[in-house]
């Protein structure tokens, strides 16, 4: 499978190189390059210099129709904008559209204003640019979409959701089947880039919405790097999909610490550990779990889980995409994880893991996060944990309890019963409304 993916990426890169060779260089200087994409569409590229990334080529788009033109994103500074505007010449520029608030989109805006070119951006972009002290600002604001008529053709500016920034929009020319994706779209094989203002977890869904609503695209111009076709959209989805992944840590009961997976409990039978994990995985959850061996210390084991969670958070996984589920002793480990992480955005499901005596016996437990407690009426551990929740000092935005009545006592958690599995899965997917 790995080899197939490597071959696919190689083919995409070779295709992008072949496409690039078909382009015609229309203008070139130290500050600016203009490449012809089709008869009426050109890509302009100017350059930022960054300590972190070195020399960065920043793309924009120019579309001509008759004696009129429209520009998406300015070059990075006024000097490069002078060259671009001089190259455009006597054509009437109907608008310059800024696709988000970063400097690679509006750094050369002053020269456009000096030549009386109307400037447009979403109101969100204008507000963010003002908040960051950018000057000058685009003069005309719109909400999520705007149409421009250039010659006899319509050109669209559209917002589909968050990605590289909260405000990133795209430009689309139906007559040319050409999409200017700006920094919302990555060139094939490009790295993640600057994520300082990004929402990586929303990025794949934003691109999917774009693909659904603008389905006849043939040419895609990214904010940086080579243009190509819809493979750029697919690559962008693939690149940021891990941020949209939902992770579930499953912590099993005490019985499995001292018994094999096939051994039978004298009262409850086999603990169906693998079946429980498979059920979670079948609902699009990435399960992180291991069979513990020996009578492990709950708090010490919890520190290991905390380190794993911190690793996911460091990679940009949203806390709300992480759920810790524990049954019986595993539930006590999960409670320690909740205490030690002290993160109100994490999700927890504590199953058959609370007794009234715990308040005095384990006083250090402090619930934190979105908490779902599940217990069985016929189980000795089947009591409400509301008192623990009330004594906890951390923020708990969502707290729910479910009392089951299966008649199976403590044995209900040995099997992937829908009575506890279904609400746990809903909780892990961020559905906190329980009937």
KAMOKA-V88411 format. One record per helix or strand of 3 or more residues. SS is the DSSP state (A for helix, B for strand). FROM is the first residue (numbers start at 1). LEN is the number of residues. If there is no record, write none. Layout:
ss=SS from=FROM len=LEN
ss=SS from=FROM len=LEN
This chain:
ss=A from=2 len=20
ss=B from=24 len=5
ss=B from=32 len=5
ss=B from=41 len=10
ss=B from=54 len=12
ss=B from=68 len=5
ss=A from=78 len=11
ss=B from=92 len=6
ss=A from=103 len=4
ss=A from=109 len=6
ss=B from=119 len=4
ss=A from=123 len=9
ss=B from=140 len=3
ss=B from=145 len=6
ss=B from=153 len=7
ss=B from=169 len=5
ss=A from=174 len=3
ss=B from=178 len=5
ss=A from=200 len=14
ss=B from=219 len=4
ss=A from=231 len=14
ss=B from=247 len=5
ss=A from=255 len=3
ss=A from=273 len=9
ss=B from=286 len=3
ss=A from=298 len=17
ss=A from=319 len=3
ss=B from=322 len=6
ss=A from=329 len=13
ss=B from=347 len=5
ss=A from=358 len=4
ss=B from=370 len=7
ss=A from=386 len=6
ss=B from=399 len=6
ss=A from=409 len=6
ss=A from=418 len=11
